[in-house]
Amino acid sequence: MPNLNSNSPENKSVIISKRRLHVDSKPGDMGRPVVVPEILPVYIKKLVDDGWEKHAFNQYVSDLISVRRTLPDPRDAECKKPGMYLEHLPKTSVIICFHNEALSVLLRTVHSVLDRSPDHLIHQIILVDDFSDIPYTKNELMDYGSSYKKIKIVRTPKRLGLIQARLLGLQHATGEVLTFLNSHCECASGWLEPLLDRIARNSTTVVYPAIDIIDDVTFEYQVRNNTAIQIGGFDWYLRFKWQSIPERERSRRNHSSEPLWSPTMPGGVFSIDRNFFEKLGTYDSDFYIWGSENLELSFKTWMCGGTLETIPCSHVGHIYRKRSPYKWQEDANVTKRNTERLAEVWLNEYAKYYYEKIQYTLGDYGNITEMKALRERLQCKSFKWYLDNIYPERFIPGNAVASGEIRNGFLFSKETEYCLDSFGHGQIQLYPCHKAGGHQYWLISQAGEIRDDESCLDYASNHVVLYPCHGLKGNQQWTYNEITQLLYHESTKKCLSINERNAKLAMELCVRNLARMQWIIENFNASASRMKEK
């Protein structure tokens, strides 16, 4: 296991590896990246590959870095002003759940809390071991934790998943405030006081920090400054999405370091008053494993009397993995079950938009009587109120002038119709129409946007692409004429077409009655459309 004393026998092999790779004497210090050569000795290459396989990040590089490495201070000057925060702040119980986490990453998370928090504000650190089976998570971790009086290790009797493991940690927490951290984080200087300050001023305020990125390859700590901070949203698949700060929220504040109202939170790192969390019913106790718990708590917070904020003066880094390294024996659609419960309990009539996305393939989401009773007991506001007041930027499919496929029968044969398909990564392609929605389900707004929920059809630089909807028209404003079946791009005065040579999308001068320019838009409501006909 990593040792704070770099000269110890336990670290001898690591030191040898560092010398052979010619890395810094203090690799990763100040959040710098650690880059290993592309060509490695066979035994080191195996260590690197094994780390990726087990943890879905570069464990080998993590093990080269001290568990107490230094980081840059990401705060701006406004955050450090004397008297910025209340003198008397509540103490917090920090709950960190893990399963077979890489030890260097877990310990770096713990030490970032211990080393960069005022000691008197950390009531306890509860490590919840969710049934790990790697040997070092047992006696070695217990011996390590016993050196720190504020660390308490709790073990689950079976694999529970994130949600139930957090609730187990809650049972052992005695602090006034609960702070939940994922096990692959690093807290930056001054991270805790801004969070606790907001809760001290109003116990119904739920807060999360600016989330910086820890690179999964090099472990570089990449600071997200105030101009790059985003807030949380969601799409109609009920997936969390980052989004830019809307103008209404920018104008509400006097300085970029001030708290931001956020419609939703990511869920990996947040603080909440213990009593308020319990009043809200904590998490849905019938949620399985992980997924949707962050949106549930976000909706509950806003709709049931609280406020959700992201705090630019607080920074916590997080490793974003490209895949989950964990395997479950349970049904693969467990996250879908949680999302269905979320929709049924909290979305009211707007749940239909989620059901449209999943083609009404509902499963057994269990009994929701208790959750609906909780909502009634707390006299929570409606989801319409939430959309109108907290998330007015969320496009509502019911306001669309068209929904469904956008198809063209020109390609290849009269028997084959091709549809616009959101291929992913901002790409648009033509693909045989499959009638299953998904990547071929489009919405057209009254402003002339052709939307794949969060992204819009955008034409610039000679390419038709998907780009985050910005609401400014321009490259994203289109007009559809149901009679001519032309899709007209307002700013360039061209029409969407199919290139006759390579059968790909193109933009050309508009020609009526040209088959490769004629598009059939499903469920187009001409009377509801404000789009000027061409």
C-alpha positions in Angstrom: 0.0 0.0 0.0 1.2 3.6 -0.6 3.2 5.0 2.4 3.7 8.6 3.3 7.4 7.9 3.8 8.8 7.5 0.3 11.9 5.9 1.6 10.1 3.0 3.3 10.6 -0.6 2.1 7.0 -0.7 0.9 7.7 2.0 -1.6 11.1 0.7 -2.8 9.7 -0.8 -6.0 7.8 2.4 -6.8 11.0 4.5 -6.3 12.8 2.2 -8.7 10.0 2.5 -11.2 10.2 6.3 -11.0 13.9 6.3 -11.6 13.6 4.1 -14.7 10.8 6.2 -16.1 12.6 9.5 -15.3 9.6 11.1 -13.7 9.8 14.1 -11.3 11.1 13.5 -7.8 7.7 14.6 -6.6 5.4 13.4 -9.4 2.0 15.0 -9.6 2.9 17.8 -7.2 0.8 21.0 -7.7 -1.6 18.9 -9.7 0.9 18.4 -12.6 0.4 15.5 -15.0 2.5 12.4 -14.8 3.3 11.1 -18.2 5.0 7.7 -18.7 6.8 6.7 -21.9 4.8 5.0 -24.6 7.3 2.2 -24.6 7.6 0.5 -21.2 9.4 -2.6 -19.8 7.1 -5.6 -20.0 6.6 -5.9 -16.3 5.6 -2.2 -15.9 3.3 -2.4 -19.0 1.5 -5.3 -17.2 1.1 -3.1 -14.1 -0.3 -0.3 -16.1 -2.7 -2.6 -18.0 -3.9 -4.4 -14.8 -4.6 -1.0 -13.2 -6.8 0.1 -16.1 -8.6 -3.2 -16.1 -9.4 -3.1 -12.4 -10.2 0.5 -11.9 -10.8 2.1 -15.3 -8.1 4.7 -14.7 -4.3 4.7 -14.6 -3.7 3.2 -11.2 0.0 2.9 -12.0 0.4 6.7 -12.3 -1.7 7.2 -9.2 0.6 5.0 -7.2 3.6 7.1 -8.3 1.9 10.2 -6.8 2.0 11.0 -3.0 -1.3 10.5 -1.2 -0.6 14.0 0.2 0.4 15.7 -3.0 0.1 19.5 -3.3 -2.5 21.2 -5.5 -2.8 24.7 -6.9 -5.2 27.0 -5.1 -8.1 27.4 -7.6 -10.0 30.1 -5.7 -10.2 33.7 -6.9 -9.3 36.6 -4.7 -12.9 37.3 -3.8 -13.2 33.9 -2.1 -10.3 34.6 0.2 -11.4 38.0 1.6 -11.4 38.2 5.4 -14.8 37.8 6.9 -16.2 36.1 3.8 -17.6 33.3 5.8 -19.4 33.1 9.2 -17.1 32.7 12.2 -19.0 29.8 13.7 -19.7 27.1 11.2 -21.3 23.7 11.8 -19.2 20.5 11.9 -19.6 17.9 9.2 -19.5 14.2 8.9 -17.8 13.3 5.6 -19.1 10.0 4.2 -17.0 8.3 1.5 -18.3 5.0 0.0 -16.1 2.7 -1.9 -15.9 -0.7 -3.5 -12.4 -2.2 -4.4 -11.1 1.4 -4.9 -7.4 1.8 -5.7 -5.8 2.4 -2.4 -3.7 5.4 -3.5 -6.8 7.1 -4.9 -8.9 6.4 -1.8 -6.2 7.6 0.6 -5.6 10.7 -1.5 -9.3 11.5 -1.2 -9.1 11.1 2.6 -5.9 13.1 3.0 -7.3 15.9 0.9 -10.1 16.2 3.4 -7.8 16.0 6.4 -5.1 18.3 5.1 -7.3 21.0 3.5 -10.1 21.4 6.0 -10.0 23.2 9.4 -9.7 20.4 11.9 -12.5 21.7 14.1 -15.0 21.5 11.2 -14.4 17.8 10.4 -16.5 15.9 12.9 -15.7 12.5 11.5 -14.8 10.8 8.2 -16.8 7.6 7.6 -15.4 5.2 5.1 -18.1 2.8 4.0 -16.6 -0.3 2.4 -19.3 -1.7 0.2 -18.2 -5.4 0.3 -14.7 -5.0 -1.2 -12.8 -8.2 -1.8 -9.3 -6.8 -2.5 -7.0 -7.8 0.5 -5.6 -4.3 1.1 -9.1 -3.0 1.9 -9.2 -5.1 5.0 -6.5 -5.2 7.7 -4.2 -2.8 5.9 -6.8 -0.1 5.6 -8.0 -0.7 9.1 -4.5 -0.3 10.5 -4.0 2.8 8.4 -7.3 4.3 9.6 -6.6 3.6 13.2 -3.8 6.2 13.1 -6.4 8.9 12.6 -9.0 9.3 15.4 -11.6 10.9 13.1 -11.7 8.1 10.6 -14.3 5.4 11.1 -14.5 2.4 8.8 -17.9 0.7 8.3 -18.3 -2.5 6.3 -21.5 -3.7 4.5 -22.6 -7.3 5.0 -23.2 -7.7 1.3 -22.8 -5.6 -1.9 -25.3 -2.7 -1.5 -24.4 -0.2 -4.2 -23.9 3.5 -3.7 -27.3 4.6 -2.5 -27.7 2.0 0.2 -24.1 2.3 1.3 -24.5 6.1 1.8 -27.6 5.4 3.9 -25.6 3.0 6.0 -23.0 5.7 6.4 -25.8 8.1 7.5 -26.7 5.7 10.3 -23.1 6.2 11.8 -22.9 10.0 11.1 -23.4 12.3 14.1 -22.3 15.7 12.6 -24.8 18.5 12.0 -24.0 18.6 8.3 -23.4 15.6 6.0 -20.9 15.8 3.2 -20.8 13.0 0.7 -17.7 12.4 -1.4 -16.9 9.8 -4.1 -13.8 7.8 -3.3 -11.8 9.2 -6.3 -11.7 12.9 -5.4 -9.3 15.5 -4.2 -10.5 18.5 -2.2 -8.6 21.8 -3.0 -7.7 24.5 -0.5 -10.6 26.2 1.2 -13.1 23.8 -0.2 -15.2 23.2 3.0 -15.9 26.6 4.5 -17.9 28.0 1.6 -20.1 24.9 1.6 -20.8 25.0 5.4 -21.3 28.8 5.3 -24.3 28.5 3.0 -25.9 25.8 5.1 -25.2 27.8 8.3 -27.0 30.8 6.8 -30.0 28.6 5.7 -30.3 25.0 6.7 -32.5 24.2 3.7 -29.7 25.1 1.2 -28.1 22.1 -0.4 -24.7 22.8 -1.9 -22.1 21.3 -4.2 -18.6 22.6 -5.2 -17.2 23.5 -8.6 -16.1 20.1 -9.9 -12.6 20.1 -11.3 -11.3 17.3 -13.5 -8.6 14.8 -12.5 -7.3 13.3 -15.7 -7.8 9.5 -15.7 -4.5 9.0 -17.6 -2.0 11.5 -16.2 -3.9 12.5 -12.9 -3.4 16.1 -13.8 -5.6 18.3 -11.7 -7.5 20.6 -14.2 -9.0 23.6 -12.5 -12.3 24.9 -13.8 -12.2 28.7 -13.3 -15.3 30.8 -12.7 -15.8 31.5 -16.4 -16.0 27.8 -17.1 -18.2 26.7 -14.3 -21.5 25.1 -15.3 -24.7 24.2 -13.5 -26.7 21.0 -13.6 -29.7 20.2 -15.8 -31.3 17.1 -17.2 -32.6 15.7 -20.5 -35.9 13.9 -21.0 -34.2 10.6 -20.6 -33.8 11.9 -17.1 -30.0 11.9 -17.3 -28.0 14.6 -15.5 -26.5 17.1 -17.9 -24.1 20.0 -17.4 -25.2 23.2 -19.0 -24.0 26.8 -19.3 -25.1 29.4 -16.8 -28.2 31.1 -18.2 -28.3 34.9 -18.6 -31.0 35.2 -15.9 -28.7 33.6 -13.4 -25.7 35.6 -14.4 -27.7 38.9 -14.0 -28.9 37.8 -10.5 -25.4 37.9 -9.1 -22.9 40.7 -8.5 -19.7 38.7 -8.8 -18.7 35.4 -10.5 -17.7 33.9 -7.1 -21.2 34.1 -5.7 -23.3 30.9 -5.4 -25.3 29.8 -8.4 -28.8 28.4 -8.3 -28.6 25.0 -10.0 -31.7 23.0 -11.2 -29.9 19.7 -10.5 -26.7 18.4 -9.0 -24.3 15.7 -10.2 -24.5 13.8 -6.9 -20.8 12.7 -6.4 -20.0 15.6 -4.0 -22.4 17.6 -2.0 -23.2 18.9 1.5 -26.6 19.0 3.2 -28.0 19.7 6.6 -28.6 16.4 8.4 -32.1 17.4 9.7 -33.1 18.7 6.3 -31.9 15.5 4.5 -34.0 13.4 6.9 -37.0 15.7 6.5 -36.8 15.1 2.7 -36.8 11.4 3.4 -33.1 11.0 2.5 -33.0 8.9 -0.7 -35.9 6.8 -2.0 -35.3 3.7 0.1 -36.4 1.4 -2.8 -33.8 2.8 -5.2 -31.3 0.1 -6.3 -27.5 0.3 -6.5 -27.1 3.8 -8.1 -28.7 6.1 -10.6 -31.3 8.9 -10.4 -30.6 9.6 -6.7 -29.0 12.9 -7.6 -32.0 14.1 -9.6 -34.4 12.8 -7.0 -32.7 14.9 -4.3 -32.5 17.9 -6.6 -36.2 17.8 -7.4 -37.1 17.2 -3.7 -34.9 20.1 -2.6 -36.4 22.7 -4.9 -40.0 21.4 -4.8 -40.2 20.9 -1.1 -38.9 24.1 0.3 -35.1 24.2 -0.3 -32.5 25.7 -2.6 -29.8 24.0 -4.5 -26.6 25.8 -5.2 -23.2 25.3 -6.8 -20.5 27.2 -4.9 -17.7 28.6 -7.1 -15.4 29.3 -4.1 -15.3 25.6 -3.3 -13.4 23.2 -5.6 -13.2 19.4 -5.6 -11.4 17.4 -8.3 -13.0 14.2 -9.5 -11.8 11.4 -11.7 -14.2 10.8 -14.6 -14.0 7.3 -15.8 -15.0 6.3 -19.3 -16.5 3.1 -18.1 -17.6 1.5 -14.8 -15.2 -1.2 -13.6 -17.9 -2.8 -11.5 -20.0 -5.8 -12.4 -23.5 -6.6 -11.0 -25.4 -9.8 -10.9 -28.7 -8.0 -10.7 -30.7 -6.9 -13.7 -28.8 -4.6 -16.1 -31.7 -2.2 -16.2 -31.5 -1.3 -12.5 -30.9 2.3 -13.3 -33.9 2.4 -15.5 -36.0 1.1 -12.6 -34.8 4.0 -10.4 -35.6 6.5 -13.2 -39.1 5.1 -13.6 -39.7 5.6 -9.9 -38.4 9.1 -10.2 -40.7 9.9 -13.0 -43.8 8.4 -11.4 -43.3 10.2 -8.1 -42.0 13.6 -9.0 -42.8 14.5 -12.7 -46.6 14.6 -12.6 -47.9 15.0 -16.2 -44.4 15.6 -17.5 -43.5 12.0 -17.0 -45.0 11.2 -20.4 -41.9 12.9 -22.0 -39.6 10.4 -20.4 -42.0 7.5 -21.4 -41.9 8.7 -25.0 -38.1 8.5 -24.9 -38.1 4.9 -23.7 -40.9 3.9 -26.1 -43.2 3.2 -23.1 -41.2 0.2 -22.1 -41.9 0.4 -18.4 -40.9 -2.4 -16.1 -41.7 -3.2 -12.5 -40.7 -0.1 -10.6 -42.1 -1.3 -7.3 -44.5 0.3 -4.8 -44.4 4.1 -4.8 -47.2 4.7 -2.3 -44.8 5.8 0.5 -42.9 8.2 -1.7 -46.1 9.8 -2.9 -47.3 10.1 0.7 -44.0 11.8 1.6 -44.5 14.4 -1.2 -48.0 15.0 0.0 -46.9 15.4 3.6 -44.2 17.9 2.7 -46.7 19.8 0.6 -44.2 19.9 -2.3 -44.8 22.1 -5.3 -45.6 20.7 -8.7 -43.2 19.8 -11.4 -44.7 22.5 -13.5 -43.7 25.0 -10.9 -40.2 23.6 -10.9 -39.9 24.0 -14.7 -41.5 27.4 -14.8 -39.4 28.9 -11.9 -36.2 26.8 -11.5 -35.5 25.4 -15.0 -37.4 27.6 -17.6 -34.5 26.7 -20.1 -35.7 23.1 -20.2 -37.4 22.7 -23.6 -40.7 20.9 -23.2 -41.5 18.5 -26.0 -45.2 19.3 -25.7 -44.4 22.8 -27.0 -42.8 21.4 -30.1 -44.5 22.0 -33.5 -43.2 18.5 -34.7 -41.9 15.4 -33.1 -40.6 12.2 -34.5 -38.7 11.2 -37.7 -37.3 13.5 -40.4 -37.1 11.2 -43.4 -36.2 11.3 -47.1 -37.0 8.6 -49.6 -34.5 9.6 -52.3 -31.6 7.3 -51.4 -30.9 4.0 -53.1 -34.4 2.8 -53.9 -38.0 3.7 -53.7 -38.5 1.0 -51.1 -35.9 2.4 -48.6 -36.5 5.6 -46.6 -33.6 7.2 -44.8 -33.9 9.4 -41.6 -31.7 12.0 -39.9 -29.9 10.1 -37.2 -27.9 11.7 -34.3 -24.9 9.4 -34.6 -23.3 10.8 -31.5 -20.3 13.1 -30.8 -22.0 15.9 -32.6 -22.3 13.9 -35.8 -25.4 13.7 -38.0 -25.9 10.8 -40.5 -28.5 9.3 -42.7 -29.6 5.9 -41.6 -32.5 3.6 -42.6 -35.6 4.7 -40.7 -36.3 2.2 -37.9 -39.4 3.6 -36.3 -37.9 3.1 -32.8 -37.3 6.8 -31.9 -34.0 7.1 -30.1 -31.4 8.8 -32.3 -34.1 9.4 -34.9 -36.5 11.2 -32.7 -36.5 14.9 -33.4 -38.3 17.9 -32.0 -38.9 21.2 -33.8 -39.4 24.2 -31.6 -41.5 27.2 -32.4 -38.2 29.2 -32.7 -37.2 26.9 -35.6 -34.7 24.7 -33.8 -34.4 21.1 -34.9 -33.6 19.5 -31.6 -32.2 16.2 -30.4 -33.3 17.2 -26.9 -30.2 19.0 -25.7 -28.5 19.6 -29.1 -29.7 21.4 -32.2 -29.1 21.0 -35.9 -26.4 23.6 -36.6 -24.9 24.6 -39.9 -21.6 26.4 -40.0 -18.2 26.0 -41.7 -19.7 23.8 -44.5 -20.9 21.0 -42.2 -24.2 20.1 -40.7 -23.6 19.1 -37.1 -25.3 18.8 -33.7 -24.3 21.6 -31.3 -25.7 22.5 -27.9 -28.8 24.5 -28.3 -28.1 28.2 -27.5 -31.5 29.8 -28.2 -29.9 32.6 -30.3 -31.3 31.4 -33.6 -28.5 32.1 -36.2 -26.9 28.9 -37.3 -29.7 26.9 -35.5 -32.8 28.5 -37.1 -34.6 26.5 -39.7 -37.9 26.8 -41.6 -40.0 24.0 -42.9 -42.6 24.2 -45.6 -45.0 21.3 -45.4 -46.1 21.8 -49.1 -42.6 22.0 -50.7 -41.1 19.8 -48.0 -38.0 22.0 -48.0 -35.9 22.6 -44.8 -34.6 26.1 -45.2 -31.7 27.5 -43.2 -32.5 31.1 -42.4 -29.0 32.6 -42.1 -27.4 31.0 -45.2 -30.6 30.9 -47.4 -29.8 27.3 -48.3 -31.8 24.0 -47.9 -30.9 20.7 -46.4 -30.2 18.2 -49.1 -28.5 14.9 -49.8 -25.3 14.9 -51.9 -26.0 12.8 -55.0 -22.4 11.6 -55.3 -21.7 10.4 -51.7 -25.2 10.1 -50.2 -24.3 12.4 -47.3 -26.0 15.5 -46.0 -25.3 18.7 -47.8 -26.5 22.3 -47.9 -27.5 23.7 -51.4 -29.4 26.5 -53.0 -33.0 25.6 -52.7 -34.8 23.9 -55.6 -38.5 23.0 -55.5 -39.6 19.5 -56.4 -36.1 18.1 -56.1 -36.4 14.7 -54.4 -33.1 14.8 -52.5 -34.2 18.1 -50.9 -37.6 16.9 -49.8 -38.1 15.9 -46.2 -41.1 14.5 -44.4 -41.3 15.6 -40.8 -43.4 13.4 -38.6 -46.3 15.0 -36.6 -45.7 18.5 -38.1 -48.4 20.9 -36.8 -48.4 23.7 -39.3 -51.1 25.7 -37.4 -48.9 25.7 -34.2 -45.8 26.6 -36.1 -44.5 30.2 -36.1 -41.9 29.3 -38.7 -42.2 31.6 -41.7 -42.9 29.5 -44.8 -40.5 29.6 -47.8 
